Amino acid sequence: MEIVRKRRVSDILLGFFLLSHPGPVFIHIIGVSIFTLLAAWPRLVWSTVLLVIAAHTAMQISIAMINDYCDRRLDAAGKPEKPIPRGLVHPREALVAGLFMIVLMVLLLLPLPPLALLVSLLYLTLGQAYNLGLKSTPLSGIVFALAMPLIPLYAFVGVGRVLPFLLWLVPVGFLLGVALNLANALEDLEEDQAFGARTLAVILGVRGSFFACHLLILAGAALIA
């Protein structure tokens, strides 16, 4: 049952801050910033660099907010410290905020090359498909695998550079994406099993997931070498 109580402005601000998943989003900001600076170097156009980073940040926040909206009932039972179960943010507010961030992402991308918008929409589709149900299936790992190589690709096309070596990132990102998904899923393995989710980690189990993570990382490292 969702908690409804009188909220202070500070509660609402804290709720939206937590709703944006600040830790993971910050990591994404660092990643896309590094790739964008590498892509634009040595002819940095700071307005373009900032637009690329800001648009990706808006997209990640939208995915985070809609994730909490979709998981609100599960979180009420298993993660009562989350902003929606705590009553800091109402479910409809989370949904509207997530949709607003999608609109903001598109507006920020309009001055950039059209391919940047296309890559971002593909990434967004994968992220929201994960939120809307794929996370509870073995396909959750595929979402991560497909999304990971899109980040450097987006950064390069965002500043107007398309290099052949970017295609090499696809298989590496695919392998590391599945490994990342398995590693993240291990934290929620017991909860997923309790709710009947059939994620790849649930199917493989703890030992199988650990083995698969190491194998995938080694395979990715071999491709890099």
Backbone torsions as a table, in degrees:
resi	resn	phi	psi	omega
1	MET	NA	132.1	-177.2
2	GLU	-78.9	139.9	-177.2
3	ILE	-83.3	130.3	176.8
4	VAL	-119.6	120.9	-179.6
5	ARG	-151.4	164.3	178.3
6	LYS	-67.6	132.9	-175.2
7	ARG	-114.3	143.9	171.1
8	ARG	-89.1	162.6	178.3
9	VAL	-59.1	-39.8	179.5
10	SER	-63.1	-34.7	177.0
11	ASP	-64.4	-43.8	-178.3
12	ILE	-64.9	-44.4	179.3
13	LEU	-62.5	-43.0	177.3
14	LEU	-62.4	-41.2	-179.4
15	GLY	-60.6	-46.0	179.9
16	PHE	-69.2	-32.3	175.8
17	PHE	-63.1	-47.4	179.4
18	LEU	-68.0	-34.3	-179.6
19	LEU	-62.7	-26.9	-178.1
20	SER	-81.1	0.8	-178.6
21	HIS	52.5	64.0	-171.1
22	PRO	-57.4	-36.5	-179.2
23	GLY	-63.2	-60.7	178.5
24	PRO	-59.7	-38.4	-179.7
25	VAL	-65.9	-38.1	178.0
26	PHE	-61.9	-40.1	177.7
27	ILE	-62.8	-40.9	177.5
28	HIS	-63.9	-39.2	179.2
29	ILE	-61.4	-44.0	178.2
30	ILE	-60.9	-46.5	-178.6
31	GLY	-61.1	-50.4	-177.2
32	VAL	-69.3	-29.9	177.3
33	SER	-65.8	-44.4	179.1
34	ILE	-61.5	-47.5	-179.3
35	PHE	-64.3	-38.4	-178.8
36	THR	-68.1	-41.6	178.1
37	LEU	-64.8	-40.4	176.7
38	LEU	-63.2	-41.2	-178.4
39	ALA	-67.0	-37.9	-175.4
40	ALA	-85.6	-18.5	-176.4
41	TRP	-65.3	138.8	4.8
42	PRO	-97.3	3.5	-177.2
43	ARG	-99.9	74.2	-176.5
44	LEU	-75.0	126.1	170.0
45	VAL	-111.5	101.5	-167.9
46	TRP	-62.7	-32.4	178.5
47	SER	-63.1	-40.3	178.1
48	THR	-68.8	-44.7	179.3
49	VAL	-57.5	-45.7	-178.3
50	LEU	-67.0	-36.7	177.6
51	LEU	-64.9	-42.7	178.9
52	VAL	-60.3	-46.6	-178.4
53	ILE	-68.0	-44.3	-177.4
54	ALA	-64.7	-40.7	-179.6
55	ALA	-64.9	-42.1	178.9
56	HIS	-66.6	-37.3	177.8
57	THR	-62.8	-45.0	178.6
58	ALA	-60.0	-40.4	179.3
59	MET	-64.8	-44.5	-179.9
60	GLN	-63.3	-38.9	178.5
61	ILE	-65.8	-39.1	178.5
62	SER	-62.2	-42.0	178.8
63	ILE	-63.9	-41.4	-180.0
64	ALA	-64.4	-45.1	-177.4
65	MET	-66.2	-44.1	-179.8
66	ILE	-71.3	-27.2	173.5
67	ASN	-60.6	-46.7	179.5
68	ASP	-67.6	-33.7	176.3
69	TYR	-64.1	-45.7	-178.8
70	CYS	-68.1	-30.8	-176.3
71	ASP	-96.0	11.2	-170.8
72	ARG	-59.3	-36.6	-179.2
73	ARG	-75.2	-40.7	176.0
74	LEU	-63.8	-40.6	-179.8
75	ASP	-67.2	-34.4	178.4
76	ALA	-61.3	-32.3	-179.7
77	ALA	-87.6	-38.1	-172.3
78	GLY	-113.4	-20.4	-178.3
79	LYS	-136.6	68.5	-176.3
80	PRO	-65.4	-10.9	179.2
81	GLU	-80.0	-7.9	-180.0
82	LYS	-68.7	155.6	-172.7
83	PRO	-62.3	-35.8	180.0
84	ILE	-71.9	-50.1	175.9
85	PRO	-59.5	-31.6	179.1
86	ARG	-73.9	-13.6	-179.2
87	GLY	84.2	9.7	178.7
88	LEU	-73.0	-32.8	178.5
89	VAL	-133.5	135.2	176.2
90	HIS	-81.2	150.3	-178.0
91	PRO	-54.1	-44.2	-178.7
92	ARG	-64.6	-36.1	177.5
93	GLU	-63.1	-40.6	178.9
94	ALA	-63.1	-42.8	-179.9
95	LEU	-65.0	-46.9	-179.6
96	VAL	-62.6	-41.9	179.1
97	ALA	-63.4	-40.7	178.2
98	GLY	-63.2	-42.0	178.4
99	LEU	-67.7	-37.2	177.4
100	PHE	-61.3	-40.1	-179.8
101	MET	-66.4	-30.4	175.2
102	ILE	-65.9	-45.0	177.9
103	VAL	-60.7	-43.2	178.7
104	LEU	-61.2	-41.5	178.2
105	MET	-57.5	-48.1	-178.5
106	VAL	-62.2	-43.1	-179.9
107	LEU	-62.6	-39.6	179.2
108	LEU	-68.6	-27.7	-177.8
109	LEU	-83.8	-17.0	-175.5
110	LEU	-57.7	-37.9	178.6
111	PRO	-75.2	-10.0	-176.3
112	LEU	-91.8	169.3	177.6
113	PRO	-55.6	141.9	-178.3
114	PRO	-55.2	-30.8	-179.8
115	LEU	-63.9	-30.6	177.5
116	ALA	-64.7	-40.4	177.0
117	LEU	-65.2	-40.8	-180.0
118	LEU	-62.8	-46.7	179.6
119	VAL	-63.5	-41.1	179.9
120	SER	-64.5	-41.1	179.0
121	LEU	-65.9	-35.6	175.8
122	LEU	-64.8	-45.4	178.1
123	TYR	-61.4	-44.9	179.8
124	LEU	-61.0	-42.2	178.9
125	THR	-60.9	-42.8	178.0
126	LEU	-63.3	-44.8	-178.7
127	GLY	-63.9	-43.5	-179.1
128	GLN	-74.5	-31.1	174.3
129	ALA	-63.5	-38.0	175.1
130	TYR	-60.3	-45.8	179.6
131	ASN	-62.9	-38.8	-171.7
132	LEU	-83.7	3.9	173.8
133	GLY	149.9	-23.8	-177.7
134	LEU	-66.5	-21.8	-179.0
135	LYS	-63.2	-23.3	-178.1
136	SER	-94.7	13.1	-178.5
137	THR	-125.8	165.0	175.8
138	PRO	-60.9	-17.0	-179.8
139	LEU	-73.8	-7.9	-179.4
140	SER	-57.8	-37.7	178.6
141	GLY	-65.9	-33.5	179.3
142	ILE	-66.6	-36.7	178.0
143	VAL	-59.5	-48.9	177.7
144	PHE	-61.4	-42.1	-177.0
145	ALA	-62.6	-38.4	-179.8
146	LEU	-78.4	-33.3	-175.2
147	ALA	-75.5	-36.4	-174.1
148	MET	-56.0	-51.4	-178.7
149	PRO	-70.3	-12.6	178.8
150	LEU	-71.4	-23.2	-177.1
151	ILE	-65.8	-54.9	176.8
152	PRO	-64.8	-34.6	177.8
153	LEU	-61.2	-44.2	178.4
154	TYR	-60.7	-44.2	-178.3
155	ALA	-60.5	-43.1	-177.9
156	PHE	-70.6	-45.5	-179.6
157	VAL	-70.4	-26.5	178.6
158	GLY	-63.3	-33.9	178.0
159	VAL	-96.2	7.4	174.4
160	GLY	85.9	24.4	179.2
161	ARG	-123.8	128.1	175.6
162	VAL	-124.8	112.5	-176.5
163	LEU	-112.6	145.2	-178.2
164	PRO	-57.7	-33.1	-175.7
165	PHE	-66.5	-15.7	178.8
166	LEU	-61.6	-30.8	178.9
167	LEU	-65.0	-28.0	178.0
168	TRP	-67.7	-25.7	-179.6
169	LEU	-71.1	-21.5	-175.3
170	VAL	-61.9	-54.1	179.3
171	PRO	-65.5	-35.6	178.0
172	VAL	-64.3	-47.5	178.9
173	GLY	-63.2	-35.3	178.5
174	PHE	-61.2	-49.1	-178.5
175	LEU	-65.0	-45.9	-179.0
176	LEU	-69.8	-29.8	177.5
177	GLY	-65.5	-43.1	177.1
178	VAL	-64.7	-40.9	178.4
179	ALA	-61.9	-42.6	178.8
180	LEU	-63.8	-41.6	178.2
181	ASN	-60.7	-44.8	179.3
182	LEU	-63.9	-42.5	-180.0
183	ALA	-63.2	-42.2	178.4
184	ASN	-66.5	-38.0	-175.7
185	ALA	-70.7	-25.0	-179.2
186	LEU	-61.5	-32.7	-179.8
187	GLU	-63.3	-34.9	-177.3
188	ASP	-105.5	18.9	-172.8
189	LEU	-60.6	-47.5	-178.2
190	GLU	-64.3	-41.3	179.0
191	GLU	-64.7	-42.6	178.9
192	ASP	-63.2	-40.5	178.0
193	GLN	-63.9	-40.3	-178.6
194	ALA	-64.6	-34.5	-178.1
195	PHE	-94.5	5.8	175.3
196	GLY	77.4	17.1	178.1
197	ALA	-70.4	140.1	-178.3
198	ARG	-109.7	59.9	177.5
199	THR	-74.2	167.5	178.8
200	LEU	-62.2	-37.3	179.1
201	ALA	-65.7	-38.3	178.0
202	VAL	-64.3	-42.8	-179.3
203	ILE	-65.5	-42.4	-177.8
204	LEU	-78.8	-27.4	-175.6
205	GLY	80.4	173.6	-176.6
206	VAL	-62.2	-51.2	-176.7
207	ARG	-64.1	-44.7	-179.9
208	GLY	-64.7	-36.9	179.3
209	SER	-67.2	-42.7	177.2
210	PHE	-60.0	-45.2	-179.7
211	PHE	-62.7	-44.8	-179.1
212	ALA	-64.1	-39.4	178.4
213	CYS	-59.1	-48.7	-179.6
214	HIS	-63.1	-41.2	-179.2
215	LEU	-64.4	-43.2	-179.1
216	LEU	-67.2	-40.2	178.8
217	ILE	-65.0	-41.9	177.8
218	LEU	-63.2	-40.5	178.9
219	ALA	-64.7	-41.4	177.1
220	GLY	-63.6	-41.6	178.3
221	ALA	-63.5	-36.9	179.0
222	ALA	-64.3	-38.3	178.7
223	LEU	-68.1	-37.2	179.1
224	ILE	-66.5	-41.1	-179.5
225	ALA	-68.0	NA	NA
